[in-house]
Amino acid sequence: MLLEILTPEKKIYNGDVYGVQLPGIDGLFEVLNKHAPLISALKKGNLKILKDKTNTESFAIESGFVEVLNNKATVLVEGAVAIN
């Protein structure tokens, strides 16, 4: 699955991933490869990129939206900072 994370200033991430965990308005949810089409609002919280089954990368994000379509997840957020 292709994942893009965008802020108004720049592209934070672009690449193929196993999945992504997102802070939805009603709680955390996960989008994996070949997920059904989806649009959801996101709240401030932690986004975890699942690069494969063992490697992850995390970002603290501000509110925004995610769109999943044709095996591509596009995350649009007000701001994002990498978490070590």
Backbone torsions as a table, in degrees:
resi	resn	phi	psi	omega
1	MET	NA	138.7	177.1
2	LEU	-89.2	133.3	178.4
3	LEU	-120.7	130.2	172.9
4	GLU	-124.1	131.1	174.6
5	ILE	-118.8	120.4	-174.9
6	LEU	-124.1	140.8	170.4
7	THR	-116.9	169.3	176.6
8	PRO	-58.9	-25.7	-177.2
9	GLU	-89.2	-38.1	-172.9
10	LYS	-163.5	170.1	174.1
11	LYS	-86.6	122.5	-177.4
12	ILE	-87.2	-37.9	-176.1
13	TYR	-151.2	143.6	174.3
14	ASN	-153.2	117.3	179.3
15	GLY	173.9	171.0	177.5
16	ASP	-80.2	135.4	-178.0
17	VAL	-137.5	163.5	174.2
18	TYR	-76.4	-36.6	-179.2
19	GLY	180.0	-178.5	179.2
20	VAL	-148.2	138.0	174.5
21	GLN	-101.9	131.7	-172.9
22	LEU	-128.3	146.3	177.2
23	PRO	-88.0	89.0	178.1
24	GLY	-72.8	166.3	179.4
25	ILE	-57.1	-38.2	-178.4
26	ASP	-98.1	8.5	178.4
27	GLY	133.4	175.9	-178.9
28	LEU	-68.7	144.0	171.7
29	PHE	-145.3	164.2	-174.5
30	GLU	-125.1	139.0	176.3
31	VAL	-116.5	124.2	179.9
32	LEU	-114.2	176.3	-179.9
33	ASN	-51.5	136.7	177.6
34	LYS	63.2	30.9	177.5
35	HIS	-65.9	150.1	176.0
36	ALA	-63.8	153.9	177.8
37	PRO	-55.0	142.5	-173.6
38	LEU	-158.3	142.8	167.4
39	ILE	-130.8	131.5	-177.6
40	SER	-146.3	146.4	173.0
41	ALA	-80.0	147.1	178.9
42	LEU	-119.5	146.1	175.1
43	LYS	-107.1	170.9	177.3
44	LYS	-59.7	133.8	-179.2
45	GLY	168.5	-159.2	-178.1
46	ASN	-104.2	133.4	175.0
47	LEU	-108.6	129.2	-179.5
48	LYS	-116.3	121.6	176.5
49	ILE	-88.8	124.7	177.4
50	LEU	-96.4	92.3	-176.6
51	LYS	-65.1	-38.6	170.3
52	ASP	-155.1	-165.1	-174.2
53	LYS	-72.0	-10.4	-179.3
54	THR	-125.0	-21.5	-176.6
55	ASN	-105.5	131.9	179.8
56	THR	-132.4	162.8	174.3
57	GLU	-141.7	139.1	-175.1
58	SER	-123.6	150.1	176.7
59	PHE	-134.7	141.6	169.3
60	ALA	-89.2	120.7	-175.8
61	ILE	-115.3	155.9	169.9
62	GLU	-89.1	-177.8	-178.5
63	SER	-65.1	160.4	180.0
64	GLY	175.0	-151.2	-177.8
65	PHE	-141.7	158.1	171.7
66	VAL	-129.2	140.3	173.0
67	GLU	-123.8	129.9	176.1
68	VAL	-116.7	122.2	-177.9
69	LEU	-157.4	132.3	177.7
70	ASN	53.0	47.0	177.7
71	ASN	60.4	31.4	175.5
72	LYS	-132.7	130.5	175.9
73	ALA	-108.9	122.1	177.3
74	THR	-112.0	119.2	-179.2
75	VAL	-107.7	120.9	178.1
76	LEU	-112.2	115.3	-176.7
77	VAL	-132.2	156.9	179.0
78	GLU	-68.1	-30.2	-180.0
79	GLY	-168.9	155.7	179.1
80	ALA	-152.5	139.9	178.1
81	VAL	-132.0	131.3	178.9
82	ALA	-63.8	142.1	177.1
83	ILE	-110.5	130.7	179.4
84	ASN	-81.8	NA	NA
